[in-house]
């Protein structure tokens, strides 16, 4: 009886000697496994345009786009044999303000360019991640008409309701496409990535 208990005790002792080895095997840290040398590298950041250049180029192209929008809308009205002329209408509206700075026609064009520049600076900042021409064209061809519909239907209807009813929608939507094209064709300079070249 005592001999059987001694043999059983020796068996438990052998198991106890093996247990630390098994525990060490299963408790090995996860990072002990082989890791690919490129696994911990940071993913490259998406290219983005410099915010300042995006707003500057957007303002310049937006000023030119304002003129393009006005001329394109007048051209559509002329093709429709309409007696309306947006440039003349805007000149008359500016003349009523009596700013006293140049002729009414020049004041109207300056107002169009200033408004286009302000909108272009905002649009350029919003689209600074779009550096290629094709995505920029698609973006602004969608954005510019939507923004103009909102301005004419919601903003101008409350500020100047008499002017809203006299503005033709379709020619101005064509003009909005011309405006969007001008802003889209001038992408910003790409911003410098600080983490590139091992930074």
SULTA-V625230 format. One record per helix or strand of 3 or more residues. SS is the DSSP state (H for helix, E for strand). FROM is the first residue (numbers start at 0). TO is the last residue. If there is no record, write none. Layout:
BEGIN
ss:SS from:FROM to:TO
ss:SS from:FROM to:TO
END
This chain:
BEGIN
ss:H from:1 to:25
ss:H from:29 to:31
ss:H from:50 to:78
ss:H from:85 to:96
ss:H from:103 to:125
ss:H from:132 to:158
ss:H from:160 to:165
ss:H from:168 to:183
ss:H from:195 to:197
END
